[in-house]
Amino acid sequence: MTGPGREALRHRHGDADNETRLFQAMVLTGVFMVVEVIGGIYAGSLALLADAGHMLIDTAALLLAWLGFRVGRRSPDSRRSYGYHRFQILAAFVNGVTLLFVVGWIVFEAIGRLFEPVEILPAPMLIVAALGLAVNVLALYLLRAGNGENLNVRSAALHVTGDLLGSVAAILAAVIILGTGWTPIDPLLSVVVAMLILRSAWVIVGQAAHILLEGTPDWLDIDQLRGHLQRTVPAIEDIHHVHVWSLTSERPLLTMHANIRDDADHDQVLRRIKEALARDYGIDHATVEVEKGVCADEAPEGS
């Protein structure tokens, strides 16, 4: 899977731009969240209040994602030799989990509203929802224009997408209530929005957990990597003890043992292996143990 490896390498240098876009989206979302809370209480709309609650979570999520990039810039030290890049993944994981809780809260409140309807003022609801849609479209544009492969940015963009869908649902509910007076549409559309964001939130949580558990990147087939390296560097006789994981979705790491022919040049083989890993897989941080004969980890004790 050399293509995805090169793609990961290409997306590695946009953290500063992502950080700026996250900050701008955070300010937009936080300011309008206050407006939407006031409008939701005044209009009596669960769709607006659900969206405002989601925007509150989103503001915190965008702050956490922004801090992920800020903290990630810190230099490695004796306690964290890889640096702080993994904080981005922690931020993405927390953001995904909070989305799952938001979905649960919206569904719970919607069920309550279906059994105990409240008065809704559709005109103010429509105005606030339309303004919210504009704000969410702008915030989502800022995030989508950044690095779409970065899991931290994707989790933040998912929060904003949920807000955007919530604004659309509130607009539809307000229009239907204005035309028919049927208020149950408000909680029903809130549940529809919750279900739309549920699957994406689950995917984000799963991907972040996979990285935190140091799973092999999804785009990489270790058996294919072994074969590719042996074809690229004919002096290799065997590749074993291969471990590949990620600091972030764009920073793969690798350790491996390569058994080479007795007449092969150690330094030349090592250089060619590292060149192939960087060029074809985007892995430029690799620890490779080059061996001749029996692997030191497998040799009988005392031999």
Beta strands, then each sheet from edge to edge (+ up, - down):
strand 1: 236-246
strand 2: 252-260
strand 3: 286-291
sheet 1: 1+ 2- 3-
end
